[in-house]
Amino acid sequence: MENVLRPLIVIGGSVVLALLIGWAVDRLLRKVDERHSETPLWGLLRRGRVPFQLVLCTAALRTTYDEAQLLVEHRTAVGRALTLVLIGSTAWLIVRITAAIVETSYSRYASAHRDPARLRRVRTQVTLIMRVVAAVVGVVAAASMLLTFPAMRAAGASLLASAGILGIVAGIAAQSTLSNLFAGLQIAFGDMVRLGDVVVVEGEWGTVDEITLTFLTVRTWDERRITMPVSYFTAKPFENWSRGGAQMTGTVFLHVDHAAPLPAMREHLRDILRACPAWDGRHFDLTVTDSTPTTMELRAVVTAKDPDDLWTVRVTVREHLIRWLTDAHPYALPRVNTADAVLPPAHPNSVPHQDGTSQRTTRGRIHEAPRTPGRG
């Protein structure tokens, strides 16, 4: 009977005690979070309740397992397994606590600063810092797990002796990975590109959606995701429309007839922009930028507070101006001249007419030359 009750009391008591302590700590954090709602720290710390309870349970079992007298012949294997779980859960808990502290610091910074560009820069740095911390903690935890095995400890001396050669080989093999890693750190702290920036890469326009230590994801306007190594942004030129402020100036080109009413078009352009919520009111203009024998080119200059609004303003101006010209001034639309040319009298295909004018032939057909208005 003792062989059954002893393990049950020891193991069950350890688990129940660990769960009660974890529940009490969680309740305490909830009470503190309700009293201090101005800071999200306590609520974020509650995300670590699962790894915290796992640490408590594993530590309690690791300490009391010898007293339970259970599976004595497998004591070493069970103790090593509990140690591995304890190391893993401790690393998990450290990452959660670090994330809570970093997120709280960012929230306080965001509440004190309203500059979107600065907030995106800090958010990018915070995200990459968390990834670095998680990677370092994971490597340390994995190394600690390996060192629990005697065979790995014995191999440690030989590994250290050949560390120089292995380092050279690893550096050559992971040259691309290391370059991306350092490029990610350079992007994070060099303020080259940030989360939420509007960029143009490889002819594609989109918003930076994710930045890691090795790759960067750009979300295009049509919901596609372009993933590229972060070393691209340190080795090749790219357009960052959000750097130095999100305000932008755009153009709309139109081709109209030479008789187009420019003063009326400028007045109507102002009316269109006043009725467009996306226009920021900074500037607008309408000028003639080029001329051809049949049309002239007009350029409408508009402004907006960010690239998304600029796109809306441009398409709105283009649509309303064309509709207004079609309805109110159809003569101002581009026209294609289709009148036939008059052949000279000496041309072999020219046929004299009774009234002294000439006829001409085109592709085997005879056409009468048009008479001059007001004559005969």
C-alpha positions as CSV (number, residue, x, y, z in Angstrom):
1,M,0.0,0.0,0.0
2,E,2.8,2.3,0.8
3,N,4.3,1.7,-2.6
4,V,1.2,3.2,-4.2
5,L,0.4,6.0,-1.7
6,R,3.9,7.3,-1.5
7,P,4.4,8.1,-5.2
8,L,0.8,9.4,-5.4
9,I,1.1,11.7,-2.4
10,V,4.6,13.0,-3.4
11,I,3.9,13.5,-7.2
12,G,0.3,14.6,-6.8
13,G,1.1,17.0,-4.0
14,S,3.9,18.5,-6.0
15,V,1.7,19.0,-9.0
16,V,-1.2,20.4,-7.1
17,L,1.1,22.8,-5.1
18,A,2.7,24.1,-8.3
19,L,-0.7,24.6,-9.9
20,L,-2.0,26.4,-6.9
21,I,1.0,28.7,-6.8
22,G,0.6,29.4,-10.5
23,W,-3.1,30.1,-10.1
24,A,-2.4,32.5,-7.1
25,V,0.2,34.4,-9.1
26,D,-2.2,34.7,-12.1
27,R,-5.0,36.0,-9.8
28,L,-2.6,38.5,-8.3
29,L,-1.4,39.8,-11.7
30,R,-5.1,40.1,-12.7
31,K,-5.9,42.2,-9.7
32,V,-2.8,44.4,-10.3
33,D,-3.8,44.8,-13.9
34,E,-7.3,46.0,-13.0
35,R,-5.9,48.6,-10.6
36,H,-3.1,49.8,-12.9
37,S,-4.8,49.8,-16.3
38,E,-2.6,52.6,-17.5
39,T,0.3,50.1,-18.1
40,P,-0.1,46.9,-20.0
41,L,2.8,45.2,-18.2
42,W,0.7,43.1,-15.8
43,G,-1.7,41.9,-18.5
44,L,1.2,40.9,-20.7
45,L,2.9,39.1,-17.9
46,R,-0.2,36.9,-17.6
47,R,0.7,35.4,-21.0
48,G,3.5,33.6,-19.2
49,R,1.3,31.7,-16.8
50,V,1.5,28.5,-18.8
51,P,5.3,28.3,-18.9
52,F,5.4,29.5,-15.3
53,Q,3.2,26.7,-14.1
54,L,5.2,24.3,-16.2
55,V,8.5,25.5,-14.5
56,L,6.9,25.1,-11.1
57,C,5.6,21.6,-11.8
58,T,8.8,20.4,-13.4
59,A,11.0,21.9,-10.6
60,A,8.8,20.3,-7.9
61,L,8.9,16.9,-9.6
62,R,12.6,17.1,-10.2
63,T,13.1,17.9,-6.5
64,T,10.8,15.3,-5.0
65,Y,11.1,12.5,-7.5
66,D,13.7,10.7,-5.5
67,E,11.4,10.6,-2.5
68,A,8.6,9.1,-4.6
69,Q,10.5,5.9,-5.1
70,L,8.8,5.4,-8.5
71,L,10.6,3.7,-11.4
72,V,13.8,3.4,-9.5
73,E,15.5,1.5,-12.2
74,H,14.8,4.4,-14.7
75,R,15.7,7.2,-12.2
76,T,18.5,8.6,-14.3
77,A,16.4,8.8,-17.5
78,V,13.4,10.3,-15.8
79,G,15.6,12.9,-14.0
80,R,17.3,13.8,-17.3
81,A,13.9,14.2,-19.0
82,L,12.6,16.4,-16.2
83,T,15.8,18.5,-16.5
84,L,15.3,19.0,-20.2
85,V,11.7,20.0,-19.7
86,L,12.7,22.4,-17.0
87,I,15.3,24.1,-19.2
88,G,12.9,24.4,-22.1
89,S,10.1,25.8,-20.0
90,T,12.5,28.2,-18.3
91,A,13.6,29.5,-21.7
92,W,10.0,29.9,-22.7
93,L,9.2,31.9,-19.6
94,I,12.2,34.2,-20.1
95,V,11.1,35.0,-23.6
96,R,7.5,35.8,-22.4
97,I,8.8,38.0,-19.6
98,T,11.2,39.8,-22.0
99,A,8.4,40.3,-24.5
100,A,6.1,41.8,-21.9
101,I,8.8,44.3,-20.7
102,V,9.7,45.3,-24.3
103,E,6.0,45.7,-25.3
104,T,5.4,47.8,-22.2
105,S,8.3,50.1,-23.0
106,Y,7.1,50.5,-26.6
107,S,3.5,51.3,-25.4
108,R,4.8,54.0,-23.1
109,Y,7.0,55.4,-25.9
110,A,4.1,55.4,-28.4
111,S,1.8,57.2,-25.9
112,A,4.4,59.9,-25.4
113,H,5.3,60.4,-29.1
114,R,2.9,61.0,-32.0
115,D,5.3,61.0,-34.9
116,P,4.3,58.0,-37.1
117,A,7.8,57.7,-38.7
118,R,9.5,57.6,-35.3
119,L,7.0,55.1,-34.0
120,R,7.5,52.8,-37.0
121,R,11.3,53.0,-36.5
122,V,11.0,52.1,-32.8
123,R,8.5,49.3,-33.7
124,T,11.0,47.8,-36.2
125,Q,13.8,47.9,-33.6
126,V,11.6,46.4,-30.9
127,T,10.5,43.5,-33.2
128,L,14.1,42.7,-34.2
129,I,15.3,42.9,-30.6
130,M,12.7,40.4,-29.6
131,R,13.8,38.1,-32.4
132,V,17.4,38.4,-31.3
133,V,16.5,37.7,-27.7
134,A,14.4,34.7,-28.6
135,A,17.2,33.3,-30.8
136,V,19.9,33.8,-28.1
137,V,17.7,32.2,-25.4
138,G,16.9,29.3,-27.7
139,V,20.6,28.7,-28.5
140,V,21.5,28.9,-24.8
141,A,18.7,26.5,-23.9
142,A,19.7,24.0,-26.6
143,A,23.3,24.1,-25.5
144,S,22.3,23.6,-21.9
145,M,20.2,20.6,-22.9
146,L,23.1,19.1,-24.8
147,L,25.4,19.5,-21.9
148,T,23.2,17.4,-19.7
149,F,24.4,14.3,-21.6
150,P,27.8,13.1,-20.5
151,A,28.8,12.2,-24.0
152,M,28.3,15.8,-25.1
153,R,30.4,17.1,-22.2
154,A,33.2,14.7,-23.1
155,A,33.1,15.9,-26.7
156,G,33.3,19.5,-25.6
157,A,37.1,19.5,-25.3
158,S,37.5,18.2,-28.8
159,L,35.0,20.7,-30.1
160,L,36.8,23.6,-28.5
161,A,40.1,22.4,-29.8
162,S,38.8,22.5,-33.4
163,A,36.7,25.6,-32.9
164,G,39.0,27.7,-35.2
165,I,38.6,25.4,-38.2
166,L,34.9,24.9,-37.6
167,G,34.5,28.6,-37.4
168,I,36.1,29.2,-40.7
169,V,34.1,26.4,-42.4
170,A,30.9,27.7,-40.9
171,G,31.6,31.2,-41.9
172,I,32.2,30.2,-45.5
173,A,29.1,28.0,-45.6
174,A,26.8,30.5,-43.9
175,Q,28.2,33.6,-45.7
176,S,24.8,34.5,-47.1
177,T,23.0,33.9,-43.8
178,L,25.4,36.0,-41.9
179,S,25.2,38.8,-44.4
180,N,21.4,38.8,-44.1
181,L,21.8,38.8,-40.3
182,F,24.0,41.8,-40.2
183,A,21.9,43.5,-42.9
184,G,18.8,43.0,-40.6
185,L,20.6,44.6,-37.7
186,Q,21.7,47.5,-40.0
187,I,18.1,48.0,-41.1
188,A,16.8,47.9,-37.6
189,F,19.3,50.5,-36.1
190,G,20.2,52.3,-39.3
191,D,16.7,53.5,-39.9
192,M,16.8,52.5,-43.6
193,V,13.3,51.0,-43.8
194,R,10.6,50.5,-41.2
195,L,7.4,48.5,-40.7
196,G,4.6,50.3,-42.5
197,D,6.9,52.2,-44.9
198,V,5.7,52.5,-48.5
199,V,8.5,51.2,-50.8
200,V,9.0,50.5,-54.5
201,V,11.2,47.4,-55.1
202,E,11.8,45.7,-58.4
203,G,9.0,47.9,-60.0
204,E,6.5,46.8,-57.3
205,W,4.7,49.3,-55.0
206,G,3.8,48.1,-51.5
207,T,4.0,48.4,-47.7
208,V,6.6,46.8,-45.5
209,D,4.6,44.1,-43.7
210,E,7.3,42.1,-41.8
211,I,11.0,42.4,-41.0
212,T,13.0,39.6,-39.6
213,L,16.8,39.1,-39.2
214,T,17.0,37.4,-42.6
215,F,14.1,38.4,-44.8
216,L,11.6,41.2,-45.4
217,T,8.0,41.0,-46.7
218,V,6.4,43.7,-48.8
219,R,2.6,43.7,-49.1
220,T,1.5,45.0,-52.5
221,W,-1.6,47.0,-53.3
222,D,-3.3,43.9,-54.7
223,E,-2.7,41.8,-51.5
224,R,0.3,39.9,-52.8
225,R,3.3,39.3,-50.5
226,I,6.9,39.8,-51.9
227,T,9.6,38.2,-49.7
228,M,13.2,39.1,-50.3
229,P,16.4,38.9,-48.3
230,V,17.1,42.0,-46.1
231,S,20.6,42.2,-47.8
232,Y,18.7,43.5,-50.9
233,F,18.0,46.8,-49.1
234,T,21.6,47.3,-48.2
235,A,23.1,46.4,-51.6
236,K,20.6,47.9,-54.1
237,P,18.8,51.2,-54.4
238,F,15.1,51.3,-53.6
239,E,12.4,53.9,-53.2
240,N,11.1,54.7,-49.7
241,W,8.1,57.0,-50.0
242,S,7.6,57.2,-46.3
243,R,11.1,58.4,-45.3
244,G,11.2,62.0,-44.3
245,G,7.4,62.3,-44.1
246,A,4.5,60.6,-45.9
247,Q,3.3,63.6,-47.8
248,M,3.5,63.2,-51.5
249,T,2.9,65.1,-54.8
250,G,1.5,63.3,-57.8
251,T,0.7,64.1,-61.4
252,V,-2.2,63.4,-63.8
253,F,-1.5,63.7,-67.6
254,L,-4.3,64.4,-70.1
255,H,-4.2,64.8,-73.9
256,V,-6.7,67.3,-75.2
257,D,-7.4,69.3,-78.3
258,H,-5.7,72.7,-78.8
259,A,-9.0,74.4,-78.3
260,A,-9.5,73.1,-74.8
261,P,-10.6,75.8,-72.3
262,L,-7.7,75.9,-69.9
263,P,-9.0,78.5,-67.5
264,A,-12.3,76.6,-67.1
265,M,-10.4,73.4,-66.6
266,R,-8.3,75.0,-63.8
267,E,-11.5,76.1,-62.1
268,H,-13.1,72.7,-62.4
269,L,-9.9,71.1,-61.1
270,R,-10.1,73.2,-58.0
271,D,-13.8,72.2,-57.5
272,I,-12.9,68.5,-57.9
273,L,-10.2,68.7,-55.3
274,R,-12.3,70.6,-52.8
275,A,-14.9,67.8,-53.0
276,C,-12.3,65.1,-52.7
277,P,-11.6,64.1,-49.0
278,A,-8.2,62.6,-49.9
279,W,-6.7,65.9,-51.0
280,D,-4.7,67.6,-48.2
281,G,-5.2,71.1,-49.6
282,R,-1.5,71.9,-49.9
283,H,-1.2,72.5,-53.6
284,F,-2.6,72.0,-57.1
285,D,-1.8,73.2,-60.6
286,L,-2.7,72.6,-64.3
287,T,-0.1,73.4,-66.9
288,V,0.6,72.6,-70.6
289,T,3.7,70.4,-70.7
290,D,3.9,69.4,-74.4
291,S,2.2,69.9,-77.8
292,T,1.8,67.8,-80.9
293,P,0.3,68.6,-84.3
294,T,-3.0,67.2,-83.1
295,T,-3.1,67.5,-79.3
296,M,-1.5,69.1,-76.3
297,E,-0.5,67.5,-73.1
298,L,-1.8,68.8,-69.8
299,R,-0.2,68.0,-66.4
300,A,-2.4,68.3,-63.2
301,V,-0.3,68.4,-60.0
302,V,-2.0,67.3,-56.8
303,T,-0.9,66.6,-53.2
304,A,-2.0,64.2,-50.5
305,K,-0.9,63.2,-47.0
306,D,0.2,59.7,-47.9
307,P,0.6,57.4,-51.0
308,D,-2.8,55.8,-50.5
309,D,-4.6,59.1,-50.5
310,L,-2.5,60.3,-53.5
311,W,-3.6,57.4,-55.6
312,T,-7.3,58.2,-54.7
313,V,-6.8,61.9,-55.6
314,R,-5.2,61.0,-59.0
315,V,-7.8,58.6,-60.1
316,T,-10.6,61.0,-59.0
317,V,-9.1,63.9,-60.9
318,R,-8.6,61.9,-64.0
319,E,-12.1,60.5,-64.0
320,H,-13.9,63.7,-63.3
321,L,-12.0,65.8,-65.7
322,I,-12.6,63.4,-68.6
323,R,-16.3,63.2,-67.7
324,W,-16.6,67.0,-67.5
325,L,-14.9,67.5,-70.9
326,T,-17.1,64.9,-72.5
327,D,-20.3,66.5,-71.1
328,A,-19.5,70.2,-71.2
329,H,-16.7,70.6,-73.8
330,P,-16.7,67.6,-76.2
331,Y,-14.8,69.7,-78.8
332,A,-11.8,69.7,-76.3
333,L,-11.3,65.9,-76.6
334,P,-8.6,64.6,-78.9
335,R,-9.7,64.3,-82.6
336,V,-8.1,62.4,-85.5
337,N,-8.2,64.2,-88.9
338,T,-9.5,61.9,-91.6
339,A,-9.8,64.4,-94.6
340,D,-8.2,63.2,-97.8
341,A,-5.3,65.2,-99.2
342,V,-5.8,67.0,-102.6
343,L,-3.5,65.8,-105.3
344,P,-1.6,68.4,-107.4
345,P,-2.9,69.0,-111.0
346,A,0.2,67.5,-112.5
347,H,-0.2,64.1,-110.6
348,P,-1.0,61.3,-113.1
349,N,-4.0,60.2,-111.0
350,S,-5.5,63.6,-111.0
351,V,-8.7,63.9,-113.2
352,P,-9.8,67.4,-114.3
353,H,-13.4,68.4,-113.4
354,Q,-15.9,70.4,-115.5
355,D,-15.8,73.4,-113.1
356,G,-12.0,73.6,-113.3
357,T,-11.3,71.8,-110.1
358,S,-9.6,68.4,-110.0
359,Q,-10.5,65.0,-108.9
360,R,-8.1,62.5,-107.2
361,T,-7.9,58.8,-106.9
362,T,-7.0,56.9,-103.8
363,R,-6.4,53.1,-103.9
364,G,-8.2,52.8,-107.3
365,R,-11.3,55.0,-106.3
366,I,-12.0,58.5,-107.7
367,H,-13.0,61.1,-105.1
368,E,-14.1,64.6,-105.8
369,A,-11.9,67.3,-104.2
370,P,-13.9,69.4,-101.8
371,R,-15.0,72.8,-103.0
372,T,-13.9,75.9,-101.2
373,P,-16.8,77.4,-99.3
374,G,-18.2,80.5,-100.8
375,R,-17.0,79.7,-104.3
376,G,-19.1,78.6,-107.3
